[in-house]
């Protein structure tokens, strides 16, 4: 019997959005403690009070990583994990992160379990220019965790989610309360609910199985990943760092 494939999770979000607090909740209550987890922490992130608490979890090993263009750079892996969690750099381009993680998983024979986006509702409700960056994150995400809602009108939260519903977005939107989710196992369930097909395994089909137009549509590249001949993205994502 072959060894079970290692599952990979990816978490998007801006600095200060509570990503590590939520991650601590998921690792503490959403993963059995006999499972080993490798946590990739992005270099250069501002320290969080949850950094030490994450490192203190006995079933979690931590390794720093950085994004070099669309490539994952890290030191030697000493652990033999059952699950791997990448915390995306908070100022990074979501498309570069997706491309880098996909290449890394292919090289290391891992499979994506889920992509999460932690939304700082307080920030986004007052920085409308950040919406395209979050749109890109949510495009790749299975779960959106609505955090930092203090002082944000309930109508804004409902309208934010409704905007994606009208686009038939299959992603689930869940509330975070005091750094915790209602059901960590539900969040980590390895079931694809994302709009993007970029991470999905493509099954070869016979060229004549579909009409030419249908076949072309089936292999259409992801709009955020596709590049021009110049190397630039067809659909570039704004630099979130200019708003932080």
C-alpha contacts under 8 A as a table, 3 or more apart, distances in Angstrom:
res1	aa1	res2	aa2	distance
5	X	82	X	7.93
5	X	109	X	7.41
5	X	110	X	5.96
5	X	111	X	6.82
6	X	81	X	7.16
6	X	82	X	5.30
6	X	83	X	5.59
6	X	84	X	7.24
6	X	109	X	7.81
6	X	110	X	5.11
6	X	111	X	6.35
7	X	82	X	6.79
7	X	83	X	4.93
7	X	84	X	6.18
7	X	110	X	6.04
7	X	111	X	5.15
7	X	112	X	5.68
7	X	113	X	5.40
8	X	83	X	5.92
8	X	84	X	4.68
8	X	85	X	5.75
8	X	86	X	7.53
8	X	105	X	7.92
8	X	110	X	6.78
8	X	111	X	5.97
8	X	112	X	4.69
8	X	113	X	5.38
8	X	114	X	7.14
9	X	83	X	7.75
9	X	84	X	6.14
9	X	85	X	4.65
9	X	86	X	6.14
9	X	112	X	6.23
9	X	113	X	5.61
9	X	114	X	5.12
9	X	115	X	5.78
9	X	116	X	7.70
10	X	85	X	5.85
10	X	86	X	4.82
10	X	87	X	6.05
10	X	88	X	6.87
10	X	114	X	6.62
10	X	115	X	4.75
10	X	116	X	6.17
11	X	19	X	7.61
11	X	85	X	7.62
11	X	86	X	6.29
11	X	87	X	4.98
11	X	88	X	5.83
11	X	115	X	5.91
11	X	116	X	4.74
11	X	117	X	5.69
11	X	118	X	7.32
12	X	87	X	6.69
12	X	88	X	5.37
12	X	89	X	7.73
12	X	90	X	7.13
12	X	94	X	7.58
12	X	115	X	7.69
12	X	116	X	6.11
12	X	117	X	4.54
12	X	118	X	6.19
12	X	137	X	6.55
13	X	17	X	6.43
13	X	19	X	6.69
13	X	88	X	7.36
13	X	90	X	5.68
13	X	117	X	5.68
13	X	118	X	4.99
13	X	119	X	6.22
13	X	120	X	7.69
14	X	17	X	5.72
14	X	89	X	7.90
14	X	90	X	4.29
14	X	91	X	6.39
14	X	118	X	7.92
14	X	119	X	7.79
14	X	120	X	7.47
15	X	18	X	7.78
15	X	19	X	7.97
15	X	45	X	7.43
15	X	46	X	7.45
15	X	90	X	4.99
15	X	91	X	7.36
16	X	19	X	7.49
16	X	120	X	7.98
17	X	118	X	6.72
17	X	119	X	6.65
17	X	120	X	4.90
17	X	147	X	7.01
17	X	148	X	6.86
18	X	21	X	5.25
18	X	22	X	6.22
18	X	118	X	7.46
18	X	120	X	7.79
18	X	147	X	7.20
18	X	148	X	7.66
18	X	179	X	7.03
19	X	22	X	5.23
19	X	23	X	6.03
19	X	118	X	6.21
20	X	23	X	4.74
20	X	24	X	6.00
20	X	48	X	7.40
20	X	50	X	6.11
20	X	51	X	7.26
21	X	24	X	5.16
21	X	25	X	6.49
21	X	50	X	5.97
21	X	179	X	5.64
21	X	180	X	7.82
22	X	25	X	5.10
22	X	26	X	6.30
22	X	176	X	7.98
22	X	179	X	5.33
22	X	180	X	5.95
22	X	181	X	7.50
23	X	26	X	5.01
23	X	27	X	6.05
24	X	27	X	5.18
24	X	28	X	5.92
24	X	50	X	7.22
24	X	53	X	7.48
24	X	54	X	5.97
25	X	28	X	5.18
25	X	29	X	5.97
25	X	30	X	7.41
25	X	179	X	7.26
25	X	180	X	5.85
25	X	181	X	7.54
25	X	184	X	7.45
26	X	29	X	5.49
26	X	30	X	4.73
26	X	31	X	6.96
26	X	181	X	7.97
26	X	184	X	5.32
26	X	185	X	7.84
26	X	188	X	7.80
27	X	30	X	5.58
27	X	31	X	5.55
28	X	31	X	6.66
28	X	33	X	7.97
28	X	57	X	7.79
29	X	32	X	7.64
29	X	184	X	6.33
29	X	185	X	7.79
30	X	183	X	7.74
30	X	184	X	4.52
30	X	185	X	4.76
30	X	188	X	6.99
31	X	35	X	7.05
31	X	185	X	7.34
32	X	35	X	5.64
33	X	36	X	7.31
33	X	58	X	7.88
33	X	59	X	5.74
34	X	59	X	6.87
35	X	59	X	6.55
35	X	81	X	7.43
35	X	82	X	5.90
35	X	83	X	7.53
36	X	59	X	5.02
36	X	60	X	6.08
36	X	61	X	7.77
36	X	80	X	7.25
36	X	81	X	4.72
36	X	82	X	5.31
36	X	83	X	6.57
37	X	59	X	6.09
37	X	60	X	4.75
37	X	61	X	6.24
37	X	81	X	5.12
37	X	82	X	6.02
37	X	83	X	4.88
37	X	84	X	5.61
37	X	85	X	7.39
38	X	60	X	5.85
38	X	61	X	4.91
38	X	62	X	5.86
38	X	63	X	7.31
38	X	79	X	7.08
38	X	81	X	5.73
38	X	83	X	6.43
38	X	84	X	4.74
38	X	85	X	6.28
39	X	60	X	6.73
39	X	61	X	6.00
39	X	62	X	4.72
39	X	63	X	6.23
39	X	84	X	5.93
39	X	85	X	4.88
39	X	86	X	6.20
39	X	87	X	7.72
40	X	62	X	5.94
40	X	63	X	4.99
40	X	64	X	5.55
40	X	65	X	6.02
40	X	84	X	7.53
40	X	85	X	6.00
40	X	86	X	4.77
40	X	87	X	6.16
41	X	62	X	6.75
41	X	63	X	6.04
41	X	64	X	4.73
41	X	65	X	5.97
41	X	86	X	6.74
41	X	87	X	5.74
41	X	88	X	7.95
42	X	45	X	6.24
42	X	64	X	5.62
42	X	65	X	4.98
42	X	66	X	5.51
42	X	87	X	6.34
42	X	88	X	6.50
42	X	89	X	5.43
43	X	64	X	5.79
43	X	65	X	5.76
43	X	66	X	5.61
43	X	89	X	7.69
45	X	89	X	7.11
45	X	90	X	7.44
47	X	51	X	6.96
48	X	51	X	5.43
49	X	52	X	6.83
49	X	53	X	7.60
50	X	53	X	5.00
50	X	54	X	6.05
51	X	54	X	5.26
51	X	55	X	6.35
52	X	55	X	5.05
52	X	56	X	6.09
53	X	56	X	5.05
53	X	57	X	6.72
54	X	57	X	5.59
54	X	60	X	7.40
55	X	58	X	7.86
55	X	60	X	6.77
55	X	61	X	6.95
55	X	62	X	6.65
56	X	60	X	7.81
57	X	60	X	5.45
58	X	61	X	7.86
61	X	79	X	7.06
63	X	74	X	7.41
63	X	75	X	7.30
63	X	77	X	7.64
64	X	74	X	6.25
64	X	75	X	7.36
65	X	72	X	6.95
65	X	73	X	5.59
65	X	74	X	4.51
65	X	75	X	7.44
66	X	72	X	6.15
66	X	73	X	5.30
66	X	74	X	6.61
66	X	89	X	7.58
67	X	70	X	6.53
67	X	71	X	5.75
67	X	72	X	5.17
67	X	73	X	6.23
67	X	89	X	7.64
67	X	97	X	7.21
67	X	100	X	7.65
68	X	71	X	5.07
68	X	72	X	6.39
68	X	73	X	6.76
69	X	96	X	6.56
70	X	96	X	4.65
70	X	97	X	6.29
70	X	99	X	5.87
70	X	100	X	4.60
71	X	96	X	7.87
71	X	97	X	7.90
71	X	99	X	7.66
71	X	100	X	4.55
71	X	101	X	7.63
71	X	103	X	7.62
71	X	104	X	7.74
72	X	100	X	5.65
72	X	101	X	6.86
72	X	104	X	6.70
81	X	84	X	6.66
88	X	92	X	7.24
88	X	97	X	6.87
89	X	92	X	5.35
91	X	239	X	7.65
91	X	240	X	5.95
91	X	241	X	5.35
92	X	96	X	7.52
92	X	97	X	7.17
92	X	239	X	7.77
92	X	240	X	7.50
92	X	241	X	7.97
93	X	96	X	5.34
93	X	97	X	6.39
93	X	133	X	7.91
93	X	237	X	6.65
93	X	238	X	7.93
93	X	239	X	6.99
93	X	240	X	7.83
94	X	97	X	5.06
94	X	98	X	6.14
94	X	133	X	7.58
94	X	136	X	6.35
94	X	137	X	5.68
94	X	237	X	7.76
95	X	98	X	5.07
95	X	99	X	6.12
95	X	136	X	7.30
95	X	224	X	5.91
95	X	225	X	5.91
95	X	237	X	7.68
96	X	99	X	5.17
96	X	100	X	6.03
96	X	225	X	7.87
97	X	100	X	5.09
97	X	101	X	6.04
98	X	101	X	5.27
98	X	102	X	6.06
98	X	140	X	7.76
99	X	102	X	5.24
99	X	103	X	6.28
99	X	225	X	7.08
100	X	103	X	5.25
100	X	104	X	6.14
101	X	104	X	4.94
101	X	105	X	6.04
102	X	105	X	5.17
102	X	106	X	6.21
102	X	199	X	6.67
103	X	106	X	5.18
103	X	107	X	6.21
104	X	107	X	5.15
104	X	108	X	6.12
105	X	108	X	5.08
105	X	109	X	5.64
105	X	110	X	4.77
105	X	111	X	6.38
105	X	112	X	7.62
106	X	109	X	5.17
106	X	110	X	6.48
106	X	111	X	7.99
107	X	110	X	7.98
112	X	115	X	7.90
112	X	190	X	7.96
112	X	199	X	7.09
113	X	188	X	7.65
113	X	189	X	7.50
113	X	190	X	4.41
113	X	191	X	6.86
113	X	192	X	7.49
114	X	141	X	7.24
114	X	142	X	6.00
114	X	143	X	7.73
114	X	188	X	6.85
114	X	189	X	7.62
114	X	190	X	5.79
114	X	191	X	7.02
114	X	192	X	6.66
115	X	140	X	6.73
115	X	141	X	4.61
115	X	142	X	5.42
115	X	143	X	6.64
116	X	141	X	5.34
116	X	142	X	6.10
116	X	143	X	4.91
116	X	144	X	5.81
116	X	145	X	7.27
117	X	137	X	6.45
117	X	138	X	6.47
117	X	141	X	6.34
117	X	143	X	6.46
117	X	144	X	4.85
117	X	145	X	6.10
118	X	144	X	6.01
118	X	145	X	4.76
118	X	146	X	6.20
118	X	147	X	6.57
119	X	124	X	7.68
119	X	134	X	7.83
119	X	144	X	7.01
119	X	145	X	6.04
119	X	146	X	5.10
119	X	147	X	5.68
119	X	148	X	7.72
120	X	123	X	5.42
120	X	124	X	6.24
120	X	146	X	6.78
120	X	147	X	5.30
120	X	148	X	5.19
120	X	149	X	7.34
121	X	124	X	5.15
121	X	125	X	5.81
121	X	146	X	6.51
121	X	147	X	6.03
121	X	148	X	5.48
121	X	149	X	5.32
121	X	152	X	7.00
121	X	157	X	7.57
122	X	125	X	5.49
122	X	126	X	6.74
122	X	148	X	5.74
122	X	149	X	5.74
122	X	150	X	6.91
122	X	151	X	7.12
122	X	152	X	6.02
123	X	126	X	5.58
123	X	127	X	6.04
124	X	127	X	4.92
124	X	128	X	6.13
124	X	130	X	6.47
124	X	131	X	6.99
125	X	128	X	6.50
125	X	152	X	7.31
125	X	156	X	7.34
127	X	130	X	5.74
127	X	131	X	7.74
127	X	243	X	7.58
128	X	131	X	5.57
129	X	132	X	7.06
129	X	243	X	7.94
130	X	133	X	5.48
130	X	134	X	6.59
130	X	238	X	7.84
130	X	240	X	6.51
130	X	243	X	7.18
131	X	134	X	5.19
131	X	135	X	6.02
132	X	135	X	4.84
132	X	136	X	6.31
132	X	237	X	6.77
132	X	238	X	6.87
133	X	136	X	5.26
133	X	137	X	6.52
133	X	237	X	5.94
133	X	238	X	6.09
133	X	239	X	7.63
133	X	240	X	6.56
134	X	137	X	4.97
134	X	138	X	6.05
135	X	138	X	5.16
135	X	139	X	6.00
136	X	139	X	5.03
136	X	140	X	6.84
136	X	224	X	7.29
136	X	237	X	7.10
137	X	140	X	5.59
137	X	141	X	6.34
138	X	141	X	4.73
138	X	142	X	7.70
138	X	144	X	6.98
138	X	171	X	7.65
138	X	194	X	7.88
139	X	194	X	6.69
139	X	195	X	5.58
139	X	196	X	5.82
140	X	194	X	5.83
140	X	195	X	6.44
140	X	196	X	5.29
140	X	198	X	7.99
141	X	144	X	6.90
141	X	171	X	6.57
141	X	193	X	7.45
141	X	194	X	5.08
141	X	195	X	7.39
141	X	196	X	7.87
142	X	170	X	7.70
142	X	171	X	4.85
142	X	172	X	6.38
142	X	192	X	6.09
142	X	193	X	4.52
142	X	194	X	4.37
142	X	195	X	7.87
143	X	171	X	5.60
143	X	172	X	4.90
143	X	173	X	6.01
143	X	174	X	7.35
143	X	187	X	6.86
143	X	193	X	7.48
143	X	194	X	7.81
144	X	171	X	7.04
144	X	172	X	6.10
144	X	173	X	4.73
144	X	174	X	6.18
145	X	173	X	6.05
145	X	174	X	5.05
145	X	175	X	5.71
145	X	176	X	6.15
146	X	149	X	7.25
146	X	173	X	7.07
146	X	174	X	6.09
146	X	175	X	4.87
146	X	176	X	5.70
147	X	175	X	6.62
147	X	176	X	5.13
147	X	177	X	7.27
147	X	179	X	7.68
148	X	176	X	7.99
149	X	152	X	5.23
152	X	156	X	6.95
152	X	157	X	7.52
153	X	156	X	5.38
153	X	157	X	6.82
154	X	157	X	5.16
154	X	158	X	6.22
155	X	158	X	5.08
155	X	159	X	5.95
156	X	159	X	5.08
156	X	160	X	5.95
157	X	160	X	5.11
157	X	161	X	6.44
158	X	161	X	5.35
158	X	162	X	6.04
159	X	162	X	4.88
159	X	163	X	6.07
160	X	163	X	5.41
160	X	164	X	7.21
161	X	164	X	5.55
161	X	165	X	6.44
161	X	173	X	7.02
162	X	165	X	4.82
162	X	166	X	6.21
163	X	166	X	5.50
163	X	167	X	6.91
164	X	167	X	5.10
164	X	168	X	6.60
164	X	169	X	5.44
165	X	168	X	5.00
165	X	169	X	5.46
165	X	170	X	7.74
166	X	169	X	7.47
169	X	194	X	7.56
169	X	195	X	6.10
170	X	193	X	5.44
170	X	194	X	6.00
170	X	195	X	6.27
171	X	193	X	5.15
171	X	194	X	5.27
171	X	195	X	6.99
172	X	193	X	7.23
174	X	181	X	7.63
175	X	181	X	6.68
175	X	182	X	7.89
176	X	179	X	5.87
176	X	180	X	5.43
176	X	181	X	5.01
176	X	182	X	7.60
177	X	180	X	5.30
177	X	181	X	6.46
181	X	184	X	6.06
183	X	186	X	5.37
183	X	187	X	6.65
184	X	187	X	5.09
184	X	188	X	6.31
185	X	188	X	5.19
185	X	189	X	5.96
186	X	189	X	5.23
194	X	197	X	7.52
196	X	199	X	7.49
196	X	222	X	6.87
197	X	200	X	5.27
197	X	222	X	7.18
198	X	221	X	7.76
198	X	222	X	6.06
205	X	209	X	6.93
206	X	209	X	5.24
207	X	210	X	6.97
207	X	215	X	7.65
208	X	211	X	6.90
208	X	212	X	7.97
210	X	213	X	7.96
210	X	214	X	5.96
210	X	215	X	5.80
211	X	214	X	5.36
211	X	215	X	6.25
212	X	215	X	5.15
212	X	216	X	6.19
213	X	216	X	5.16
213	X	217	X	6.27
214	X	217	X	5.10
214	X	218	X	6.21
215	X	218	X	5.06
215	X	219	X	6.56
216	X	219	X	5.49
216	X	220	X	6.21
217	X	220	X	5.18
221	X	225	X	7.13
221	X	226	X	5.92
222	X	225	X	5.25
222	X	226	X	5.96
223	X	226	X	5.58
223	X	234	X	7.01
223	X	235	X	6.25
224	X	233	X	6.97
224	X	234	X	7.09
224	X	235	X	5.47
224	X	236	X	6.89
224	X	237	X	7.80
225	X	233	X	6.71
225	X	234	X	7.76
225	X	235	X	7.89
226	X	233	X	5.89
226	X	234	X	5.74
226	X	235	X	7.56
227	X	230	X	7.64
227	X	231	X	5.53
227	X	232	X	5.41
227	X	233	X	4.26
227	X	234	X	5.18
228	X	231	X	5.30
228	X	232	X	5.49
228	X	233	X	6.04
228	X	234	X	5.79
229	X	232	X	7.47
232	X	236	X	7.57
233	X	236	X	5.08
239	X	242	X	6.02
239	X	243	X	7.96
240	X	243	X	5.57
240	X	244	X	6.77
241	X	244	X	5.27
